[in-house]
Amino acid sequence: MKDEAKDIAGHPIEAAASPEGEAAQETRAKKKRARGGKAKDSKVKDGKIKGATAAVEARIGHAFADPNLLVQAITHVSALKSGRKRGDSYQRLEFLGDHVLGLVVSDMLYHAFPNADEGELSKRLAELVRKESCADVAKSLGLLDDIKLGSVGPGADARLRKSVLGDICEAVIGAIFLDGGHAAAAEFVRRNWTERMHKPRRPLRDPKTVLQEWAQGKGLPTPVYREVARTGPHHDPQFRVAVDLPGLESAEGVGGSKRAAEKVAASVMIEREGVGGGNDG
């Protein structure tokens, strides 16, 4: 009997054979399968997002490593599902993009206009980063129809898209900055703002003021404007005006009013003499 008991004691029962051991293994297997399923679903979801944003990426010239950033940049608050935070819309990215845009454009202006003073650079910067300028860029890239809105009604839809278009452009800049860093964001800004920088859509300063300040800086008297000719009917006249400064050749301009002609004449002299502060610097 002692020998039999010894034999039995010498063969311990393996834990893997117990019901509890099998249950634990099955639980671990289920968790592993669940994790694998979630990872697969995540990849499928990311693939769908990437496919949906591909056309937008091609237009803006940046392929996102994280396409969710681009989706967020073009999503209006009204499109968020209940329970989602406002931070899931374009607003936070707009804040970031606004400051990135300002920095990049400031750097562009500093190097493009070496003779411009701080006042002129500030005016040029304000013109280039205003919402209307950002909206023009967004429109040129076809972003108007890409904005994701909720149910706001057909009439309000078009108005809302136009009102937030500049904000969306800044949000896209913010998204590019987060996704690709400063270099990628700067490249996007340079590609879309360089031509605008050299050809502003509206005068930065009155050319008569620019010419007068330049003359004063040279120790010259105030420019003198004189009417050279007036042509056309009384209801639609055309004025030819010349501007004179001592030691300089007169410059002439034509306009529908004396003041308009004076501005043209001043602009001609500004361009000819290479005066800083004009539209083309």
C-alpha positions as CSV (number, residue, x, y, z in Angstrom):
1,M,0.0,0.0,0.0
2,K,2.8,2.4,0.8
3,D,4.3,1.8,-2.6
4,E,1.0,2.5,-4.4
5,A,0.5,5.7,-2.5
6,K,4.1,6.7,-3.3
7,D,3.4,6.1,-7.0
8,I,0.3,8.2,-7.0
9,A,2.0,11.0,-5.2
10,G,4.8,11.0,-7.7
11,H,2.4,12.0,-10.6
12,P,0.9,15.4,-9.8
13,I,-2.2,16.6,-11.6
14,E,-1.3,19.2,-14.3
15,A,-3.0,22.6,-13.9
16,A,-3.7,22.9,-17.6
17,A,-6.0,19.9,-17.4
18,S,-8.3,21.6,-14.8
19,P,-11.6,23.2,-15.9
20,E,-10.4,26.5,-14.4
21,G,-7.2,26.4,-16.5
22,E,-9.2,25.8,-19.8
23,A,-11.5,28.7,-19.0
24,A,-8.7,31.1,-18.4
25,Q,-7.1,30.1,-21.7
26,E,-10.4,30.6,-23.6
27,T,-10.8,34.0,-22.0
28,R,-7.3,35.1,-23.1
29,A,-8.0,33.8,-26.6
30,K,-11.3,35.7,-26.8
31,K,-9.5,38.9,-25.7
32,K,-6.8,38.4,-28.3
33,R,-9.4,37.9,-31.0
34,A,-11.2,41.0,-29.9
35,R,-8.0,43.0,-30.0
36,G,-7.3,41.7,-33.4
37,G,-10.8,42.5,-34.6
38,K,-10.6,46.1,-33.3
39,A,-7.2,46.6,-35.0
40,K,-8.7,45.3,-38.2
41,D,-11.7,47.6,-37.9
42,S,-9.4,50.5,-37.2
43,K,-7.4,49.8,-40.3
44,V,-10.5,49.6,-42.4
45,K,-11.8,52.8,-40.9
46,D,-8.5,54.6,-41.5
47,G,-8.5,53.3,-45.1
48,K,-12.0,54.7,-45.7
49,I,-11.0,58.1,-44.3
50,K,-7.9,58.2,-46.4
51,G,-9.9,57.4,-49.5
52,A,-12.4,60.1,-48.7
53,T,-9.7,62.7,-48.2
54,A,-7.4,61.8,-51.1
55,A,-9.0,64.3,-53.5
56,V,-8.7,67.1,-51.0
57,E,-5.1,66.2,-50.3
58,A,-4.3,66.3,-54.0
59,R,-5.7,69.9,-54.3
60,I,-4.0,71.3,-51.2
61,G,-0.7,69.5,-52.1
62,H,-0.2,67.6,-48.8
63,A,-0.6,63.9,-48.2
64,F,-1.6,63.4,-44.5
65,A,-0.1,60.7,-42.4
66,D,-3.1,61.2,-40.1
67,P,-6.1,62.0,-42.4
68,N,-8.3,62.6,-39.3
69,L,-6.6,66.0,-38.9
70,L,-7.8,67.0,-42.4
71,V,-11.3,65.8,-41.6
72,Q,-11.3,67.8,-38.4
73,A,-10.1,70.9,-40.3
74,I,-13.1,70.9,-42.6
75,T,-15.7,69.9,-40.1
76,H,-18.1,72.6,-38.8
77,V,-19.5,72.5,-35.3
78,S,-23.0,71.8,-36.7
79,A,-21.8,68.5,-38.2
80,L,-20.7,67.0,-34.8
81,K,-22.8,64.2,-33.4
82,S,-24.2,64.7,-30.0
83,G,-21.7,64.1,-27.2
84,R,-18.7,65.2,-29.3
85,K,-16.8,68.2,-28.1
86,R,-16.5,71.5,-30.1
87,G,-12.8,70.8,-30.2
88,D,-13.5,68.0,-32.7
89,S,-14.4,70.7,-35.2
90,Y,-12.1,73.1,-37.1
91,Q,-12.0,75.7,-34.4
92,R,-8.8,74.7,-32.4
93,L,-7.0,74.0,-35.7
94,E,-8.0,77.5,-36.9
95,F,-6.4,79.1,-33.8
96,L,-3.2,77.3,-34.5
97,G,-3.2,77.9,-38.3
98,D,-3.9,81.6,-37.8
99,H,-0.6,82.0,-35.9
100,V,1.4,79.7,-38.2
101,L,0.2,81.7,-41.2
102,G,1.2,85.0,-39.6
103,L,4.7,83.7,-38.8
104,V,5.3,82.3,-42.3
105,V,4.0,85.3,-44.1
106,S,6.0,87.6,-41.8
107,D,9.1,85.7,-42.8
108,M,8.2,85.9,-46.5
109,L,7.7,89.7,-46.3
110,Y,10.9,90.3,-44.3
111,H,13.0,88.7,-47.1
112,A,10.9,89.9,-50.1
113,F,11.0,93.6,-49.2
114,P,14.4,94.4,-47.6
115,N,13.8,98.2,-47.9
116,A,10.4,98.2,-46.3
117,D,10.0,99.6,-42.8
118,E,8.1,98.1,-40.0
119,G,4.9,100.1,-40.8
120,E,4.8,98.9,-44.4
121,L,5.5,95.3,-43.5
122,S,2.7,95.4,-40.9
123,K,0.2,96.8,-43.5
124,R,1.2,94.1,-46.0
125,L,0.9,91.4,-43.4
126,A,-2.6,92.6,-42.3
127,E,-3.7,92.5,-46.0
128,L,-2.4,89.0,-46.6
129,V,-3.7,87.3,-43.4
130,R,-7.2,88.8,-43.3
131,K,-10.1,86.4,-43.5
132,E,-11.0,87.6,-47.0
133,S,-7.5,86.7,-48.3
134,C,-7.7,83.3,-46.6
135,A,-11.2,82.7,-48.1
136,D,-9.8,83.5,-51.6
137,V,-7.1,80.9,-51.1
138,A,-9.6,78.3,-49.9
139,K,-11.9,79.0,-52.8
140,S,-9.1,78.6,-55.3
141,L,-8.3,75.2,-53.8
142,G,-12.0,74.1,-54.1
143,L,-12.5,73.8,-50.4
144,L,-16.0,75.4,-50.4
145,D,-17.8,72.2,-51.1
146,D,-15.6,70.1,-48.9
147,I,-16.8,71.7,-45.7
148,K,-18.8,69.3,-43.5
149,L,-22.0,70.9,-42.2
150,G,-24.9,69.5,-40.3
151,S,-28.6,70.1,-41.2
152,V,-28.7,73.8,-41.4
153,G,-31.2,74.2,-44.2
154,P,-30.5,74.8,-47.9
155,G,-30.5,78.6,-47.7
156,A,-28.2,78.8,-44.6
157,D,-25.9,76.1,-46.1
158,A,-24.4,78.4,-48.8
159,R,-24.2,81.4,-46.5
160,L,-22.5,79.4,-43.7
161,R,-19.9,77.9,-46.1
162,K,-18.9,81.3,-47.3
163,S,-18.8,82.8,-43.8
164,V,-16.4,80.1,-42.5
165,L,-14.3,79.6,-45.6
166,G,-11.4,81.8,-44.3
167,D,-11.5,79.9,-41.0
168,I,-11.4,76.6,-42.7
169,C,-8.3,77.7,-44.7
170,E,-6.5,78.5,-41.4
171,A,-7.6,75.2,-39.9
172,V,-6.1,73.4,-42.9
173,I,-2.8,75.2,-42.3
174,G,-3.0,74.1,-38.6
175,A,-3.6,70.5,-39.6
176,I,-0.7,70.5,-42.1
177,F,1.5,72.0,-39.3
178,L,0.6,69.2,-36.9
179,D,0.9,66.5,-39.5
180,G,4.0,67.5,-41.3
181,G,5.7,70.2,-39.2
182,H,6.7,73.8,-39.9
183,A,8.4,72.9,-43.3
184,A,5.2,71.4,-44.7
185,A,3.0,74.3,-43.5
186,A,5.5,76.9,-44.8
187,E,5.5,75.2,-48.2
188,F,1.7,75.3,-48.4
189,V,1.7,79.0,-47.4
190,R,4.4,80.0,-49.9
191,R,2.7,78.1,-52.7
192,N,-0.6,80.0,-52.2
193,W,0.5,83.4,-50.9
194,T,3.7,84.3,-52.9
195,E,1.8,85.7,-55.9
196,R,-0.6,87.6,-53.6
197,M,2.3,89.0,-51.7
198,H,3.8,90.6,-54.8
199,K,0.4,91.7,-56.3
200,P,-1.9,92.8,-53.5
201,R,-5.5,93.1,-54.5
202,R,-6.0,96.6,-53.1
203,P,-3.6,99.5,-52.5
204,L,-1.7,99.3,-49.3
205,R,-1.3,103.1,-49.0
206,D,-2.4,106.1,-50.9
207,P,0.4,106.7,-53.5
208,K,0.2,110.5,-53.0
209,T,1.0,110.0,-49.3
210,V,3.8,107.6,-50.2
211,L,5.3,110.1,-52.6
212,Q,5.0,113.0,-50.2
213,E,6.7,111.1,-47.3
214,W,9.5,110.0,-49.6
215,A,10.0,113.6,-50.8
216,Q,10.1,114.9,-47.3
217,G,12.7,112.3,-46.4
218,K,14.8,113.5,-49.3
219,G,14.5,117.1,-48.1
220,L,12.3,118.0,-51.1
221,P,9.1,120.2,-51.0
222,T,5.6,118.8,-51.2
223,P,4.9,117.4,-54.7
224,V,2.9,119.8,-56.9
225,Y,0.0,118.5,-59.0
226,R,-1.1,120.4,-62.1
227,E,-3.9,119.7,-64.6
228,V,-2.4,119.2,-68.1
229,A,-5.5,118.6,-70.1
230,R,-9.2,117.8,-69.8
231,T,-11.0,115.8,-72.5
232,G,-14.3,114.1,-73.1
233,P,-17.9,115.2,-72.5
234,H,-18.9,117.2,-69.5
235,H,-20.7,114.2,-67.9
236,D,-17.7,111.8,-68.5
237,P,-14.5,113.8,-68.4
238,Q,-10.9,112.5,-68.5
239,F,-8.2,114.4,-66.7
240,R,-4.5,114.4,-67.4
241,V,-2.5,115.5,-64.4
242,A,1.3,115.9,-63.9
243,V,3.2,115.8,-60.6
244,D,6.4,117.8,-60.2
245,L,9.3,117.6,-57.8
246,P,12.5,119.7,-58.0
247,G,15.3,117.9,-59.8
248,L,13.0,115.1,-61.1
249,E,11.2,114.6,-64.4
250,S,7.5,115.2,-64.2
251,A,5.2,112.1,-64.2
252,E,1.7,112.1,-65.7
253,G,-1.5,110.2,-65.0
254,V,-5.0,110.0,-66.5
255,G,-8.2,109.4,-64.6
256,G,-11.9,110.1,-64.5
257,S,-11.4,112.7,-61.8
258,K,-8.5,115.0,-60.8
259,R,-7.9,113.0,-57.7
260,A,-7.8,109.7,-59.6
261,A,-5.4,111.2,-62.1
262,E,-3.2,112.6,-59.3
263,K,-3.0,109.1,-57.8
264,V,-1.9,107.6,-61.1
265,A,0.7,110.3,-61.6
266,A,2.1,109.7,-58.1
267,S,2.2,105.9,-58.8
268,V,4.1,106.5,-62.0
269,M,6.7,108.6,-60.2
270,I,6.9,106.1,-57.4
271,E,7.6,103.2,-59.7
272,R,10.0,105.1,-61.8
273,E,12.1,106.3,-58.8
274,G,11.9,103.0,-57.0
275,V,10.2,104.5,-54.0
276,G,9.4,101.9,-51.2
277,G,5.8,101.6,-50.0
278,G,4.1,101.1,-53.3
279,N,2.1,98.0,-54.2
280,D,5.1,96.1,-55.6
281,G,7.6,97.2,-53.0
